Amino acid sequence: SQASLIGTSCPSRYIVLKDEINHTVEDLQKIANLVSSGFQRATKSVEIATPTYYANLVATSAKKWNMSDANGSTVFTTNSGAQTPVKRQNEFYYFRIGLMR
């Protein structure tokens, strides 16, 4: 389990399906601990591997900015659930999301 506040840590269990590099159990544990302690939004280790958190953040952001309708405007959903159509083709972040496809 990772170091965390009292009562909030949980044990991790990993199952190795195929070990082509022949790592020892200690090496795999070190890798798992290093990967879970690199998340910049937390001061302690996190439960899920850091690349998974970042992939989730990127996917959520892309989903917000890439919901286009037929006429090229993007539908943006606010926190209240209201949808506002906004023309976004000429804005920088729309261009960057397009490059990621």
Gaussian input, Z-matrix of N, CA and C with variables (Angstrom, degrees):
# hf/3-21g

backbone

0 1
 N
 C     1     B1
 C     2     B2     1     A1
 N     3     B3     2     A2     1     D1
 C     4     B4     3     A3     2     D2
 C     5     B5     4     A4     3     D3
 N     6     B6     5     A5     4     D4
 C     7     B7     6     A6     5     D5
 C     8     B8     7     A7     6     D6
 N     9     B9     8     A8     7     D7
 C    10    B10     9     A9     8     D8
 C    11    B11    10    A10     9     D9
 N    12    B12    11    A11    10    D10
 C    13    B13    12    A12    11    D11
 C    14    B14    13    A13    12    D12
 N    15    B15    14    A14    13    D13
 C    16    B16    15    A15    14    D14
 C    17    B17    16    A16    15    D15
 N    18    B18    17    A17    16    D16
 C    19    B19    18    A18    17    D17
 C    20    B20    19    A19    18    D18
 N    21    B21    20    A20    19    D19
 C    22    B22    21    A21    20    D20
 C    23    B23    22    A22    21    D21
 N    24    B24    23    A23    22    D22
 C    25    B25    24    A24    23    D23
 C    26    B26    25    A25    24    D24
 N    27    B27    26    A26    25    D25
 C    28    B28    27    A27    26    D26
 C    29    B29    28    A28    27    D27
 N    30    B30    29    A29    28    D28
 C    31    B31    30    A30    29    D29
 C    32    B32    31    A31    30    D30
 N    33    B33    32    A32    31    D31
 C    34    B34    33    A33    32    D32
 C    35    B35    34    A34    33    D33
 N    36    B36    35    A35    34    D34
 C    37    B37    36    A36    35    D35
 C    38    B38    37    A37    36    D36
 N    39    B39    38    A38    37    D37
 C    40    B40    39    A39    38    D38
 C    41    B41    40    A40    39    D39
 N    42    B42    41    A41    40    D40
 C    43    B43    42    A42    41    D41
 C    44    B44    43    A43    42    D42
 N    45    B45    44    A44    43    D43
 C    46    B46    45    A45    44    D44
 C    47    B47    46    A46    45    D45
 N    48    B48    47    A47    46    D46
 C    49    B49    48    A48    47    D47
 C    50    B50    49    A49    48    D48
 N    51    B51    50    A50    49    D49
 C    52    B52    51    A51    50    D50
 C    53    B53    52    A52    51    D51
 N    54    B54    53    A53    52    D52
 C    55    B55    54    A54    53    D53
 C    56    B56    55    A55    54    D54
 N    57    B57    56    A56    55    D55
 C    58    B58    57    A57    56    D56
 C    59    B59    58    A58    57    D57
 N    60    B60    59    A59    58    D58
 C    61    B61    60    A60    59    D59
 C    62    B62    61    A61    60    D60
 N    63    B63    62    A62    61    D61
 C    64    B64    63    A63    62    D62
 C    65    B65    64    A64    63    D63
 N    66    B66    65    A65    64    D64
 C    67    B67    66    A66    65    D65
 C    68    B68    67    A67    66    D66
 N    69    B69    68    A68    67    D67
 C    70    B70    69    A69    68    D68
 C    71    B71    70    A70    69    D69
 N    72    B72    71    A71    70    D70
 C    73    B73    72    A72    71    D71
 C    74    B74    73    A73    72    D72
 N    75    B75    74    A74    73    D73
 C    76    B76    75    A75    74    D74
 C    77    B77    76    A76    75    D75
 N    78    B78    77    A77    76    D76
 C    79    B79    78    A78    77    D77
 C    80    B80    79    A79    78    D78
 N    81    B81    80    A80    79    D79
 C    82    B82    81    A81    80    D80
 C    83    B83    82    A82    81    D81
 N    84    B84    83    A83    82    D82
 C    85    B85    84    A84    83    D83
 C    86    B86    85    A85    84    D84
 N    87    B87    86    A86    85    D85
 C    88    B88    87    A87    86    D86
 C    89    B89    88    A88    87    D87
 N    90    B90    89    A89    88    D88
 C    91    B91    90    A90    89    D89
 C    92    B92    91    A91    90    D90
 N    93    B93    92    A92    91    D91
 C    94    B94    93    A93    92    D92
 C    95    B95    94    A94    93    D93
 N    96    B96    95    A95    94    D94
 C    97    B97    96    A96    95    D95
 C    98    B98    97    A97    96    D96
 N    99    B99    98    A98    97    D97
 C   100   B100    99    A99    98    D98
 C   101   B101   100   A100    99    D99
 N   102   B102   101   A101   100   D100
 C   103   B103   102   A102   101   D101
 C   104   B104   103   A103   102   D102
 N   105   B105   104   A104   103   D103
 C   106   B106   105   A105   104   D104
 C   107   B107   106   A106   105   D105
 N   108   B108   107   A107   106   D106
 C   109   B109   108   A108   107   D107
 C   110   B110   109   A109   108   D108
 N   111   B111   110   A110   109   D109
 C   112   B112   111   A111   110   D110
 C   113   B113   112   A112   111   D111
 N   114   B114   113   A113   112   D112
 C   115   B115   114   A114   113   D113
 C   116   B116   115   A115   114   D114
 N   117   B117   116   A116   115   D115
 C   118   B118   117   A117   116   D116
 C   119   B119   118   A118   117   D117
 N   120   B120   119   A119   118   D118
 C   121   B121   120   A120   119   D119
 C   122   B122   121   A121   120   D120
 N   123   B123   122   A122   121   D121
 C   124   B124   123   A123   122   D122
 C   125   B125   124   A124   123   D123
 N   126   B126   125   A125   124   D124
 C   127   B127   126   A126   125   D125
 C   128   B128   127   A127   126   D126
 N   129   B129   128   A128   127   D127
 C   130   B130   129   A129   128   D128
 C   131   B131   130   A130   129   D129
 N   132   B132   131   A131   130   D130
 C   133   B133   132   A132   131   D131
 C   134   B134   133   A133   132   D132
 N   135   B135   134   A134   133   D133
 C   136   B136   135   A135   134   D134
 C   137   B137   136   A136   135   D135
 N   138   B138   137   A137   136   D136
 C   139   B139   138   A138   137   D137
 C   140   B140   139   A139   138   D138
 N   141   B141   140   A140   139   D139
 C   142   B142   141   A141   140   D140
 C   143   B143   142   A142   141   D141
 N   144   B144   143   A143   142   D142
 C   145   B145   144   A144   143   D143
 C   146   B146   145   A145   144   D144
 N   147   B147   146   A146   145   D145
 C   148   B148   147   A147   146   D146
 C   149   B149   148   A148   147   D147
 N   150   B150   149   A149   148   D148
 C   151   B151   150   A150   149   D149
 C   152   B152   151   A151   150   D150
 N   153   B153   152   A152   151   D151
 C   154   B154   153   A153   152   D152
 C   155   B155   154   A154   153   D153
 N   156   B156   155   A155   154   D154
 C   157   B157   156   A156   155   D155
 C   158   B158   157   A157   156   D156
 N   159   B159   158   A158   157   D157
 C   160   B160   159   A159   158   D158
 C   161   B161   160   A160   159   D159
 N   162   B162   161   A161   160   D160
 C   163   B163   162   A162   161   D161
 C   164   B164   163   A163   162   D162
 N   165   B165   164   A164   163   D163
 C   166   B166   165   A165   164   D164
 C   167   B167   166   A166   165   D165
 N   168   B168   167   A167   166   D166
 C   169   B169   168   A168   167   D167
 C   170   B170   169   A169   168   D168
 N   171   B171   170   A170   169   D169
 C   172   B172   171   A171   170   D170
 C   173   B173   172   A172   171   D171
 N   174   B174   173   A173   172   D172
 C   175   B175   174   A174   173   D173
 C   176   B176   175   A175   174   D174
 N   177   B177   176   A176   175   D175
 C   178   B178   177   A177   176   D176
 C   179   B179   178   A178   177   D177
 N   180   B180   179   A179   178   D178
 C   181   B181   180   A180   179   D179
 C   182   B182   181   A181   180   D180
 N   183   B183   182   A182   181   D181
 C   184   B184   183   A183   182   D182
 C   185   B185   184   A184   183   D183
 N   186   B186   185   A185   184   D184
 C   187   B187   186   A186   185   D185
 C   188   B188   187   A187   186   D186
 N   189   B189   188   A188   187   D187
 C   190   B190   189   A189   188   D188
 C   191   B191   190   A190   189   D189
 N   192   B192   191   A191   190   D190
 C   193   B193   192   A192   191   D191
 C   194   B194   193   A193   192   D192
 N   195   B195   194   A194   193   D193
 C   196   B196   195   A195   194   D194
 C   197   B197   196   A196   195   D195
 N   198   B198   197   A197   196   D196
 C   199   B199   198   A198   197   D197
 C   200   B200   199   A199   198   D198
 N   201   B201   200   A200   199   D199
 C   202   B202   201   A201   200   D200
 C   203   B203   202   A202   201   D201
 N   204   B204   203   A203   202   D202
 C   205   B205   204   A204   203   D203
 C   206   B206   205   A205   204   D204
 N   207   B207   206   A206   205   D205
 C   208   B208   207   A207   206   D206
 C   209   B209   208   A208   207   D207
 N   210   B210   209   A209   208   D208
 C   211   B211   210   A210   209   D209
 C   212   B212   211   A211   210   D210
 N   213   B213   212   A212   211   D211
 C   214   B214   213   A213   212   D212
 C   215   B215   214   A214   213   D213
 N   216   B216   215   A215   214   D214
 C   217   B217   216   A216   215   D215
 C   218   B218   217   A217   216   D216
 N   219   B219   218   A218   217   D217
 C   220   B220   219   A219   218   D218
 C   221   B221   220   A220   219   D219
 N   222   B222   221   A221   220   D220
 C   223   B223   222   A222   221   D221
 C   224   B224   223   A223   222   D222
 N   225   B225   224   A224   223   D223
 C   226   B226   225   A225   224   D224
 C   227   B227   226   A226   225   D225
 N   228   B228   227   A227   226   D226
 C   229   B229   228   A228   227   D227
 C   230   B230   229   A229   228   D228
 N   231   B231   230   A230   229   D229
 C   232   B232   231   A231   230   D230
 C   233   B233   232   A232   231   D231
 N   234   B234   233   A233   232   D232
 C   235   B235   234   A234   233   D233
 C   236   B236   235   A235   234   D234
 N   237   B237   236   A236   235   D235
 C   238   B238   237   A237   236   D236
 C   239   B239   238   A238   237   D237
 N   240   B240   239   A239   238   D238
 C   241   B241   240   A240   239   D239
 C   242   B242   241   A241   240   D240
 N   243   B243   242   A242   241   D241
 C   244   B244   243   A243   242   D242
 C   245   B245   244   A244   243   D243
 N   246   B246   245   A245   244   D244
 C   247   B247   246   A246   245   D245
 C   248   B248   247   A247   246   D246
 N   249   B249   248   A248   247   D247
 C   250   B250   249   A249   248   D248
 C   251   B251   250   A250   249   D249
 N   252   B252   251   A251   250   D250
 C   253   B253   252   A252   251   D251
 C   254   B254   253   A253   252   D252
 N   255   B255   254   A254   253   D253
 C   256   B256   255   A255   254   D254
 C   257   B257   256   A256   255   D255
 N   258   B258   257   A257   256   D256
 C   259   B259   258   A258   257   D257
 C   260   B260   259   A259   258   D258
 N   261   B261   260   A260   259   D259
 C   262   B262   261   A261   260   D260
 C   263   B263   262   A262   261   D261
 N   264   B264   263   A263   262   D262
 C   265   B265   264   A264   263   D263
 C   266   B266   265   A265   264   D264
 N   267   B267   266   A266   265   D265
 C   268   B268   267   A267   266   D266
 C   269   B269   268   A268   267   D267
 N   270   B270   269   A269   268   D268
 C   271   B271   270   A270   269   D269
 C   272   B272   271   A271   270   D270
 N   273   B273   272   A272   271   D271
 C   274   B274   273   A273   272   D272
 C   275   B275   274   A274   273   D273
 N   276   B276   275   A275   274   D274
 C   277   B277   276   A276   275   D275
 C   278   B278   277   A277   276   D276
 N   279   B279   278   A278   277   D277
 C   280   B280   279   A279   278   D278
 C   281   B281   280   A280   279   D279
 N   282   B282   281   A281   280   D280
 C   283   B283   282   A282   281   D281
 C   284   B284   283   A283   282   D282
 N   285   B285   284   A284   283   D283
 C   286   B286   285   A285   284   D284
 C   287   B287   286   A286   285   D285
 N   288   B288   287   A287   286   D286
 C   289   B289   288   A288   287   D287
 C   290   B290   289   A289   288   D288
 N   291   B291   290   A290   289   D289
 C   292   B292   291   A291   290   D290
 C   293   B293   292   A292   291   D291
 N   294   B294   293   A293   292   D292
 C   295   B295   294   A294   293   D293
 C   296   B296   295   A295   294   D294
 N   297   B297   296   A296   295   D295
 C   298   B298   297   A297   296   D296
 C   299   B299   298   A298   297   D297
 N   300   B300   299   A299   298   D298
 C   301   B301   300   A300   299   D299
 C   302   B302   301   A301   300   D300

   B1=1.4481
   B2=1.5185
   B3=1.3133
   B4=1.4580
   B5=1.5242
   B6=1.3421
   B7=1.4590
   B8=1.5182
   B9=1.3146
   B10=1.4613
   B11=1.5144
   B12=1.3137
   B13=1.4512
   B14=1.5257
   B15=1.3034
   B16=1.4652
   B17=1.5278
   B18=1.3202
   B19=1.4547
   B20=1.5171
   B21=1.3388
   B22=1.4673
   B23=1.5179
   B24=1.3216
   B25=1.4630
   B26=1.5213
   B27=1.3104
   B28=1.4636
   B29=1.5235
   B30=1.3078
   B31=1.4584
   B32=1.5248
   B33=1.3185
   B34=1.4642
   B35=1.5164
   B36=1.3111
   B37=1.4589
   B38=1.5158
   B39=1.3110
   B40=1.4511
   B41=1.5186
   B42=1.3051
   B43=1.4581
   B44=1.5222
   B45=1.3158
   B46=1.4612
   B47=1.5182
   B48=1.3331
   B49=1.4576
   B50=1.5207
   B51=1.3330
   B52=1.4562
   B53=1.5169
   B54=1.3139
   B55=1.4589
   B56=1.5216
   B57=1.3243
   B58=1.4669
   B59=1.5207
   B60=1.3331
   B61=1.4615
   B62=1.5269
   B63=1.3089
   B64=1.4697
   B65=1.5271
   B66=1.3268
   B67=1.4603
   B68=1.5195
   B69=1.3226
   B70=1.4617
   B71=1.5307
   B72=1.3192
   B73=1.4605
   B74=1.5298
   B75=1.3327
   B76=1.4653
   B77=1.5277
   B78=1.3441
   B79=1.4687
   B80=1.5276
   B81=1.3164
   B82=1.4649
   B83=1.5259
   B84=1.3280
   B85=1.4651
   B86=1.5243
   B87=1.3301
   B88=1.4657
   B89=1.5283
   B90=1.3255
   B91=1.4659
   B92=1.5251
   B93=1.3203
   B94=1.4729
   B95=1.5238
   B96=1.3230
   B97=1.4638
   B98=1.5204
   B99=1.3296
   B100=1.4656
   B101=1.5236
   B102=1.3212
   B103=1.4640
   B104=1.5250
   B105=1.3160
   B106=1.4658
   B107=1.5215
   B108=1.3239
   B109=1.4693
   B110=1.5233
   B111=1.3202
   B112=1.4583
   B113=1.5090
   B114=1.3153
   B115=1.4632
   B116=1.5211
   B117=1.3375
   B118=1.4581
   B119=1.5215
   B120=1.3120
   B121=1.4646
   B122=1.5219
   B123=1.3222
   B124=1.4619
   B125=1.5262
   B126=1.3207
   B127=1.4610
   B128=1.5208
   B129=1.3165
   B130=1.4616
   B131=1.5284
   B132=1.3026
   B133=1.4634
   B134=1.5184
   B135=1.3260
   B136=1.4596
   B137=1.5219
   B138=1.3257
   B139=1.4629
   B140=1.5264
   B141=1.3195
   B142=1.4634
   B143=1.5232
   B144=1.3240
   B145=1.4613
   B146=1.5265
   B147=1.3262
   B148=1.4601
   B149=1.5249
   B150=1.3412
   B151=1.4726
   B152=1.5262
   B153=1.3276
   B154=1.4626
   B155=1.5211
   B156=1.3277
   B157=1.4692
   B158=1.5286
   B159=1.3450
   B160=1.4664
   B161=1.5264
   B162=1.3224
   B163=1.4684
   B164=1.5220
   B165=1.3250
   B166=1.4598
   B167=1.5275
   B168=1.3346
   B169=1.4676
   B170=1.5291
   B171=1.3300
   B172=1.4669
   B173=1.5219
   B174=1.3213
   B175=1.4658
   B176=1.5248
   B177=1.3269
   B178=1.4662
   B179=1.5165
   B180=1.3242
   B181=1.4632
   B182=1.5245
   B183=1.3182
   B184=1.4663
   B185=1.5204
   B186=1.3065
   B187=1.4621
   B188=1.5257
   B189=1.3401
   B190=1.4634
   B191=1.5223
   B192=1.3289
   B193=1.4580
   B194=1.5116
   B195=1.3048
   B196=1.4568
   B197=1.5197
   B198=1.3140
   B199=1.4588
   B200=1.5265
   B201=1.3361
   B202=1.4628
   B203=1.5142
   B204=1.3276
   B205=1.4533
   B206=1.5305
   B207=1.3107
   B208=1.4589
   B209=1.5258
   B210=1.3300
   B211=1.4600
   B212=1.5234
   B213=1.3170
   B214=1.4543
   B215=1.5125
   B216=1.3221
   B217=1.4576
   B218=1.5216
   B219=1.2922
   B220=1.4524
   B221=1.5162
   B222=1.3159
   B223=1.4583
   B224=1.5219
   B225=1.3178
   B226=1.4549
   B227=1.5200
   B228=1.3236
   B229=1.4591
   B230=1.5180
   B231=1.3165
   B232=1.4607
   B233=1.5186
   B234=1.3260
   B235=1.4672
   B236=1.5184
   B237=1.3205
   B238=1.4604
   B239=1.5248
   B240=1.3452
   B241=1.4562
   B242=1.5125
   B243=1.3417
   B244=1.4630
   B245=1.5219
   B246=1.3279
   B247=1.4593
   B248=1.5165
   B249=1.3310
   B250=1.4499
   B251=1.5184
   B252=1.3499
   B253=1.4598
   B254=1.5269
   B255=1.3164
   B256=1.4605
   B257=1.5204
   B258=1.3353
   B259=1.4584
   B260=1.5210
   B261=1.3399
   B262=1.4580
   B263=1.5274
   B264=1.3082
   B265=1.4580
   B266=1.5264
   B267=1.3088
   B268=1.4567
   B269=1.5210
   B270=1.2947
   B271=1.4509
   B272=1.5242
   B273=1.3155
   B274=1.4548
   B275=1.5206
   B276=1.3220
   B277=1.4637
   B278=1.5232
   B279=1.3329
   B280=1.4603
   B281=1.5234
   B282=1.3259
   B283=1.4613
   B284=1.5243
   B285=1.3205
   B286=1.4599
   B287=1.5220
   B288=1.3256
   B289=1.4613
   B290=1.5235
   B291=1.3393
   B292=1.4575
   B293=1.5185
   B294=1.3273
   B295=1.4557
   B296=1.5201
   B297=1.3194
   B298=1.4666
   B299=1.5179
   B300=1.3128
   B301=1.4676
   B302=1.4982
   A1=108.79
   A2=116.24
   A3=120.46
   A4=111.13
   A5=115.90
   A6=119.97
   A7=108.29
   A8=116.48
   A9=119.59
   A10=108.93
   A11=116.07
   A12=120.63
   A13=109.68
   A14=117.20
   A15=121.76
   A16=110.05
   A17=115.46
   A18=120.91
   A19=115.40
   A20=118.00
   A21=119.01
   A22=113.73
   A23=118.83
   A24=119.74
   A25=110.28
   A26=115.20
   A27=119.47
   A28=108.49
   A29=117.57
   A30=120.37
   A31=111.46
   A32=114.65
   A33=120.56
   A34=108.52
   A35=115.57
   A36=120.59
   A37=107.48
   A38=116.15
   A39=121.94
   A40=108.90
   A41=116.67
   A42=122.23
   A43=107.34
   A44=116.47
   A45=121.53
   A46=107.92
   A47=115.90
   A48=119.93
   A49=111.80
   A50=116.21
   A51=119.83
   A52=108.16
   A53=117.32
   A54=122.10
   A55=108.83
   A56=115.98
   A57=120.45
   A58=112.55
   A59=117.81
   A60=121.19
   A61=110.99
   A62=117.42
   A63=123.59
   A64=112.79
   A65=116.85
   A66=121.67
   A67=109.54
   A68=115.21
   A69=119.46
   A70=108.39
   A71=116.69
   A72=121.40
   A73=109.92
   A74=117.14
   A75=121.10
   A76=110.87
   A77=117.31
   A78=120.68
   A79=111.04
   A80=117.00
   A81=120.35
   A82=111.21
   A83=117.07
   A84=120.35
   A85=110.68
   A86=117.61
   A87=120.83
   A88=110.94
   A89=116.61
   A90=120.77
   A91=110.44
   A92=116.68
   A93=120.34
   A94=111.08
   A95=117.82
   A96=120.87
   A97=111.67
   A98=117.37
   A99=120.11
   A100=111.57
   A101=116.48
   A102=120.23
   A103=111.05
   A104=117.84
   A105=119.38
   A106=113.09
   A107=118.48
   A108=119.53
   A109=112.95
   A110=118.98
   A111=121.19
   A112=115.50
   A113=119.10
   A114=121.59
   A115=109.04
   A116=117.26
   A117=122.07
   A118=113.99
   A119=118.89
   A120=121.05
   A121=112.93
   A122=117.61
   A123=120.88
   A124=109.47
   A125=117.07
   A126=120.78
   A127=112.15
   A128=117.28
   A129=121.71
   A130=108.73
   A131=116.22
   A132=120.68
   A133=110.67
   A134=115.34
   A135=120.77
   A136=109.31
   A137=115.46
   A138=121.44
   A139=112.45
   A140=116.89
   A141=122.19
   A142=108.57
   A143=117.79
   A144=121.87
   A145=110.89
   A146=116.27
   A147=122.61
   A148=113.59
   A149=120.63
   A150=118.78
   A151=113.28
   A152=117.08
   A153=120.51
   A154=110.83
   A155=117.23
   A156=120.65
   A157=110.61
   A158=116.65
   A159=119.66
   A160=111.40
   A161=117.86
   A162=120.32
   A163=110.61
   A164=116.89
   A165=120.74
   A166=111.01
   A167=117.56
   A168=120.89
   A169=111.50
   A170=117.13
   A171=121.02
   A172=110.46
   A173=117.50
   A174=120.57
   A175=111.29
   A176=116.99
   A177=120.31
   A178=110.99
   A179=116.38
   A180=120.49
   A181=111.02
   A182=117.18
   A183=120.60
   A184=111.11
   A185=116.95
   A186=120.37
   A187=110.76
   A188=117.13
   A189=120.52
   A190=111.84
   A191=116.83
   A192=120.46
   A193=113.46
   A194=119.69
   A195=120.51
   A196=112.37
   A197=118.92
   A198=121.69
   A199=107.92
   A200=117.02
   A201=121.50
   A202=110.78
   A203=115.30
   A204=119.41
   A205=108.88
   A206=118.50
   A207=122.91
   A208=113.66
   A209=120.41
   A210=121.06
   A211=113.36
   A212=118.63
   A213=121.55
   A214=115.06
   A215=118.24
   A216=118.30
   A217=108.71
   A218=115.32
   A219=120.82
   A220=109.21
   A221=116.01
   A222=120.50
   A223=107.34
   A224=116.48
   A225=122.43
   A226=109.20
   A227=117.53
   A228=121.98
   A229=109.31
   A230=117.26
   A231=121.42
   A232=109.88
   A233=116.27
   A234=121.00
   A235=111.99
   A236=117.34
   A237=120.04
   A238=112.29
   A239=117.27
   A240=121.07
   A241=113.18
   A242=118.00
   A243=120.70
   A244=109.88
   A245=116.65
   A246=120.96
   A247=109.50
   A248=115.96
   A249=122.14
   A250=108.74
   A251=119.48
   A252=119.41
   A253=110.42
   A254=116.40
   A255=121.73
   A256=108.05
   A257=117.98
   A258=121.96
   A259=108.14
   A260=118.73
   A261=121.24
   A262=113.74
   A263=121.16
   A264=120.95
   A265=113.41
   A266=118.77
   A267=121.00
   A268=113.31
   A269=118.42
   A270=120.40
   A271=110.70
   A272=116.14
   A273=122.67
   A274=113.37
   A275=118.52
   A276=119.75
   A277=111.94
   A278=118.32
   A279=120.52
   A280=109.49
   A281=116.52
   A282=121.88
   A283=110.26
   A284=118.19
   A285=121.19
   A286=111.61
   A287=118.56
   A288=120.91
   A289=109.35
   A290=117.24
   A291=120.96
   A292=112.08
   A293=117.66
   A294=121.38
   A295=112.46
   A296=117.26
   A297=120.77
   A298=112.55
   A299=119.13
   A300=120.81
   A301=111.83
   D1=153.86
   D2=-177.72
   D3=-84.75
   D4=156.11
   D5=175.96
   D6=-70.91
   D7=128.41
   D8=-178.60
   D9=-157.80
   D10=-174.72
   D11=177.28
   D12=-64.36
   D13=153.49
   D14=-177.30
   D15=-59.69
   D16=128.14
   D17=176.94
   D18=86.85
   D19=-0.16
   D20=-178.00
   D21=-113.25
   D22=-8.53
   D23=-179.33
   D24=-81.24
   D25=153.05
   D26=178.09
   D27=-139.45
   D28=146.64
   D29=-179.27
   D30=-71.72
   D31=152.25
   D32=177.28
   D33=-112.77
   D34=146.14
   D35=177.49
   D36=-132.41
   D37=123.16
   D38=-179.88
   D39=-116.65
   D40=140.40
   D41=176.88
   D42=-117.29
   D43=120.43
   D44=-179.87
   D45=-87.29
   D46=117.75
   D47=-179.70
   D48=-82.42
   D49=-40.44
   D50=179.22
   D51=-151.38
   D52=123.87
   D53=-178.79
   D54=-111.54
   D55=88.35
   D56=-177.73
   D57=-75.12
   D58=-21.38
   D59=-176.94
   D60=-94.78
   D61=-7.13
   D62=179.40
   D63=59.64
   D64=52.24
   D65=175.52
   D66=-73.73
   D67=151.67
   D68=172.29
   D69=-81.50
   D70=166.86
   D71=178.45
   D72=-61.52
   D73=-38.69
   D74=179.58
   D75=-63.88
   D76=-40.87
   D77=178.23
   D78=-62.97
   D79=-43.53
   D80=179.48
   D81=-64.56
   D82=-37.09
   D83=177.87
   D84=-66.86
   D85=-40.35
   D86=177.63
   D87=-62.99
   D88=-42.81
   D89=179.19
   D90=-62.28
   D91=-45.01
   D92=179.85
   D93=-62.74
   D94=-40.89
   D95=178.88
   D96=-67.35
   D97=-40.60
   D98=178.95
   D99=-65.73
   D100=-41.34
   D101=-178.32
   D102=-68.16
   D103=-32.35
   D104=-177.81
   D105=-84.95
   D106=-7.40
   D107=-178.35
   D108=-104.26
   D109=8.45
   D110=-177.32
   D111=-100.80
   D112=9.22
   D113=-177.79
   D114=-76.32
   D115=120.33
   D116=-172.17
   D117=-72.75
   D118=-18.13
   D119=-178.64
   D120=-86.58
   D121=-2.72
   D122=-178.88
   D123=-127.99
   D124=145.46
   D125=179.11
   D126=-88.73
   D127=-9.01
   D128=178.05
   D129=-125.82
   D130=176.21
   D131=178.70
   D132=-63.57
   D133=151.96
   D134=179.00
   D135=-110.54
   D136=162.92
   D137=-174.15
   D138=-71.47
   D139=-39.15
   D140=-176.37
   D141=-104.13
   D142=151.65
   D143=-179.89
   D144=-56.77
   D145=138.55
   D146=-175.80
   D147=-54.74
   D148=-44.43
   D149=178.35
   D150=-57.88
   D151=-29.72
   D152=177.44
   D153=-67.80
   D154=-41.78
   D155=177.18
   D156=-61.73
   D157=-46.26
   D158=-178.54
   D159=-65.77
   D160=-38.22
   D161=177.20
   D162=-62.90
   D163=-38.71
   D164=177.84
   D165=-65.43
   D166=-41.12
   D167=178.06
   D168=-63.36
   D169=-42.43
   D170=179.39
   D171=-65.78
   D172=-43.40
   D173=-179.84
   D174=-64.75
   D175=-39.94
   D176=178.29
   D177=-64.91
   D178=-42.65
   D179=179.12
   D180=-65.31
   D181=-43.42
   D182=179.17
   D183=-63.99
   D184=-37.53
   D185=179.08
   D186=-64.64
   D187=-39.87
   D188=179.17
   D189=-63.48
   D190=-41.53
   D191=-171.65
   D192=-94.39
   D193=-3.40
   D194=-173.72
   D195=-122.25
   D196=31.24
   D197=176.08
   D198=-97.73
   D199=83.32
   D200=-175.96
   D201=-93.60
   D202=150.13
   D203=173.00
   D204=-102.72
   D205=-173.92
   D206=-171.77
   D207=-65.26
   D208=-31.49
   D209=-176.40
   D210=-90.52
   D211=9.42
   D212=174.46
   D213=92.84
   D214=-4.69
   D215=176.83
   D216=-86.48
   D217=155.74
   D218=-178.28
   D219=-103.74
   D220=137.46
   D221=177.83
   D222=-93.63
   D223=119.80
   D224=-178.60
   D225=-107.59
   D226=126.70
   D227=179.84
   D228=-97.43
   D229=125.93
   D230=179.38
   D231=-87.20
   D232=175.40
   D233=179.41
   D234=-61.78
   D235=-28.45
   D236=-179.42
   D237=-79.65
   D238=-8.71
   D239=179.43
   D240=96.19
   D241=-6.38
   D242=178.94
   D243=-74.20
   D244=142.20
   D245=179.74
   D246=-106.09
   D247=131.02
   D248=-178.68
   D249=-123.00
   D250=120.37
   D251=176.30
   D252=-75.45
   D253=132.58
   D254=-178.84
   D255=-137.78
   D256=135.19
   D257=176.85
   D258=-78.27
   D259=121.34
   D260=-172.96
   D261=-126.55
   D262=6.04
   D263=-174.50
   D264=-60.09
   D265=-34.39
   D266=-174.58
   D267=-91.86
   D268=4.28
   D269=-178.74
   D270=-92.52
   D271=149.85
   D272=-171.12
   D273=-59.92
   D274=-46.66
   D275=-175.35
   D276=-67.08
   D277=-30.14
   D278=175.87
   D279=-63.73
   D280=-40.92
   D281=178.78
   D282=-63.04
   D283=-43.00
   D284=-178.71
   D285=-65.82
   D286=-39.77
   D287=177.79
   D288=-63.75
   D289=-38.39
   D290=178.26
   D291=-62.38
   D292=-34.35
   D293=178.75
   D294=-69.94
   D295=-26.03
   D296=-177.32
   D297=-77.18
   D298=-13.79
   D299=-177.71
   D300=-72.49

